[in-house]
Amino acid sequence: MKNKILKILKEEDKYISGEDISKALNVSRTAVWKHINELRNDGYVIQSSSKKGYRFLKAPDILDKREINIPKGQFIGSNIRYFEEIDSTNSYAKKIANEGCAHGTVVISEVQTMGRGRVGRQWQSDTAEGIWFSIVVRPDLEPENIQVITLAASVAVVEAIKETCGIICGIKWPNDIILNGRKLGGILTELSAEPGHVNYVVVGIGLNANQDLEHFDYEIRQKAISLKMYAGKSISRANLLGSILTRFEKIYKSILLGENRDIIDKWTAYSVTIGKEVKVAYKDMEYFGKALSVASDGRLIVECKDGVTREISAGEIQVRGLLGYI
């Protein structure tokens, strides 16, 4: 009922009487008043007048399904699990994926206490100023083709940022979102698979949205950035997240149609890796060379200084820039 009242208030750009709301929903005016107070307790700013009724003014900066625009018929985000705090959205997403959750389920948390990045690193996400979420999909793909999903997700992220914020970001292979030479976000893709079959894929995405510099631990302040730090103003996290989900669904469908080359071409257009000097670290091996291109399955092709051209599917890639390697 509370969400239905909120929907009515949002659709009206003016006052609407408690009586009109009660008639529309077939409830008492007292019930309307009670639910509006609950919405206010949730952080919604709703103006009231004894003669005019109620008027919606402002939504809180939260990422629950009431504030995220999911187009009708879209499967990515049709089922949302929202938390104020969780250890890791990826860990929870894998748990419910094993339990049979719906294809396209999205897990969102305002705060992560044990956020994870690639190569076992911790991802700082202990403030409700970022965007931390995971998507569960069940693709009909061979396990060796899953790398393309990571590239597709990164394209969805940078295109959504461009659309909603007007900010152009880059992508460092395979999963880092780069802004002004610093790390804005990352993608952690995990899967459950058997030979020749994928049970599910969890695509975890973390983005620094409205943090100030002091929100970051001291040791990463020279490497991290947020959209707010770059733009000088806060952005709508809900609008950005909604755009990412919509764009990811579209590009995910392209993968299932075998349109990997189109996806990789889009990825390459945003790449800060291709054509650059890179350092590749994998287990106890380290290579230096030039990143040439990305193969159709998402592997990075590197011409190494030892004369060997290698296709990289795992490991840590650093790109040489003005301030060393990023």
VENNORUR-V230849 format. One record per backbone hydrogen bond with DSSP energy under -1.0 kcal/mol. NH is the residue of the N-H (numbers start at 1). CO is the residue of the C=O. E is the energy in kcal/mol with one decimal. If there is no record, write none. Layout:
# VENNORUR-V230849
nh=NH co=CO e=E
nh=NH co=CO e=E
This chain:
# VENNORUR-V230849
nh=5 co=1 e=-2.3
nh=6 co=2 e=-2.1
nh=7 co=3 e=-2.2
nh=8 co=4 e=-2.0
nh=9 co=5 e=-2.4
nh=10 co=6 e=-2.5
nh=11 co=7 e=-1.8
nh=16 co=54 e=-2.4
nh=21 co=17 e=-2.0
nh=22 co=18 e=-2.5
nh=23 co=19 e=-2.3
nh=24 co=20 e=-2.2
nh=25 co=21 e=-1.8
nh=26 co=22 e=-1.0
nh=27 co=22 e=-2.0
nh=32 co=28 e=-1.8
nh=33 co=29 e=-2.5
nh=34 co=30 e=-2.4
nh=35 co=31 e=-2.4
nh=36 co=32 e=-2.3
nh=37 co=33 e=-1.9
nh=38 co=34 e=-1.6
nh=39 co=35 e=-2.2
nh=40 co=36 e=-2.1
nh=41 co=37 e=-2.1
nh=42 co=38 e=-1.3
nh=43 co=40 e=-1.5
nh=44 co=39 e=-2.3
nh=45 co=58 e=-3.0
nh=47 co=55 e=-2.7
nh=49 co=53 e=-2.6
nh=53 co=49 e=-2.4
nh=54 co=16 e=-2.9
nh=55 co=47 e=-2.6
nh=57 co=45 e=-2.6
nh=58 co=45 e=-1.6
nh=62 co=60 e=-2.0
nh=67 co=64 e=-2.0
nh=74 co=71 e=-2.1
nh=77 co=104 e=-2.6
nh=78 co=75 e=-1.4
nh=81 co=106 e=-2.9
nh=83 co=108 e=-2.0
nh=86 co=111 e=-1.8
nh=92 co=88 e=-2.1
nh=93 co=89 e=-2.6
nh=94 co=90 e=-2.4
nh=95 co=91 e=-1.8
nh=96 co=92 e=-2.5
nh=97 co=93 e=-2.0
nh=98 co=94 e=-2.2
nh=99 co=95 e=-1.1
nh=100 co=97 e=-1.2
nh=101 co=96 e=-2.5
nh=104 co=136 e=-3.0
nh=105 co=102 e=-1.8
nh=106 co=79 e=-2.6
nh=107 co=134 e=-2.9
nh=108 co=81 e=-2.9
nh=109 co=132 e=-1.9
nh=110 co=83 e=-2.0
nh=112 co=125 e=-3.1
nh=113 co=86 e=-2.2
nh=114 co=87 e=-2.8
nh=117 co=121 e=-3.4
nh=121 co=118 e=-1.8
nh=123 co=115 e=-2.6
nh=130 co=127 e=-1.2
nh=131 co=207 e=-2.4
nh=133 co=205 e=-2.3
nh=134 co=107 e=-2.3
nh=135 co=203 e=-2.1
nh=136 co=105 e=-2.8
nh=137 co=201 e=-2.6
nh=141 co=139 e=-1.6
nh=145 co=142 e=-2.2
nh=146 co=143 e=-1.5
nh=149 co=146 e=-1.7
nh=151 co=147 e=-1.5
nh=152 co=148 e=-2.7
nh=153 co=149 e=-2.5
nh=154 co=150 e=-2.0
nh=155 co=151 e=-1.9
nh=156 co=152 e=-2.4
nh=157 co=153 e=-2.1
nh=158 co=154 e=-2.3
nh=159 co=155 e=-2.4
nh=160 co=156 e=-1.9
nh=161 co=157 e=-2.4
nh=162 co=158 e=-2.1
nh=163 co=159 e=-2.2
nh=164 co=160 e=-2.8
nh=165 co=161 e=-2.4
nh=170 co=178 e=-3.1
nh=171 co=270 e=-2.1
nh=172 co=176 e=-2.5
nh=176 co=172 e=-2.1
nh=177 co=185 e=-2.6
nh=178 co=170 e=-2.8
nh=179 co=182 e=-2.9
nh=182 co=179 e=-1.9
nh=183 co=223 e=-3.4
nh=184 co=177 e=-3.2
nh=185 co=177 e=-1.5
nh=186 co=206 e=-2.0
nh=188 co=204 e=-2.7
nh=190 co=202 e=-2.5
nh=192 co=200 e=-2.3
nh=194 co=197 e=-3.2
nh=197 co=194 e=-2.6
nh=199 co=192 e=-2.7
nh=200 co=192 e=-1.5
nh=201 co=137 e=-3.0
nh=202 co=190 e=-3.5
nh=203 co=135 e=-2.7
nh=204 co=188 e=-2.9
nh=205 co=133 e=-3.2
nh=206 co=186 e=-2.4
nh=207 co=131 e=-2.2
nh=208 co=184 e=-2.7
nh=210 co=129 e=-3.0
nh=215 co=212 e=-1.9
nh=216 co=213 e=-1.6
nh=220 co=217 e=-1.7
nh=221 co=218 e=-1.1
nh=223 co=220 e=-1.4
nh=224 co=220 e=-2.0
nh=225 co=183 e=-1.7
nh=227 co=208 e=-1.6
nh=228 co=209 e=-2.4
nh=230 co=226 e=-1.8
nh=231 co=227 e=-2.9
nh=232 co=228 e=-2.6
nh=240 co=236 e=-2.1
nh=241 co=237 e=-2.8
nh=242 co=238 e=-2.5
nh=243 co=239 e=-2.0
nh=244 co=240 e=-2.3
nh=245 co=241 e=-2.4
nh=246 co=242 e=-2.0
nh=247 co=243 e=-2.4
nh=248 co=244 e=-2.8
nh=249 co=245 e=-2.1
nh=250 co=246 e=-1.7
nh=251 co=247 e=-2.3
nh=252 co=248 e=-2.7
nh=253 co=249 e=-2.1
nh=254 co=250 e=-1.1
nh=255 co=251 e=-1.4
nh=256 co=252 e=-1.7
nh=257 co=253 e=-1.1
nh=258 co=255 e=-2.0
nh=259 co=254 e=-2.7
nh=263 co=259 e=-1.6
nh=264 co=260 e=-2.8
nh=265 co=261 e=-2.3
nh=266 co=262 e=-1.9
nh=267 co=263 e=-2.6
nh=268 co=264 e=-2.9
nh=269 co=265 e=-1.6
nh=270 co=267 e=-1.1
nh=272 co=171 e=-2.7
nh=275 co=291 e=-3.4
nh=276 co=273 e=-2.1
nh=278 co=289 e=-3.1
nh=279 co=318 e=-2.5
nh=280 co=287 e=-3.2
nh=281 co=316 e=-2.7
nh=282 co=285 e=-2.3
nh=285 co=282 e=-2.6
nh=287 co=280 e=-2.8
nh=289 co=278 e=-2.1
nh=290 co=303 e=-2.3
nh=291 co=276 e=-2.4
nh=292 co=301 e=-3.0
nh=293 co=301 e=-1.1
nh=295 co=299 e=-3.0
nh=298 co=295 e=-2.1
nh=300 co=312 e=-2.4
nh=301 co=293 e=-3.0
nh=302 co=310 e=-3.1
nh=303 co=290 e=-2.8
nh=304 co=308 e=-2.4
nh=305 co=288 e=-3.0
nh=307 co=304 e=-1.9
nh=310 co=302 e=-2.9
nh=312 co=300 e=-3.8
nh=316 co=281 e=-3.1
nh=318 co=279 e=-2.4
nh=320 co=277 e=-3.0
nh=321 co=324 e=-3.6
nh=324 co=321 e=-1.4
nh=326 co=319 e=-2.5
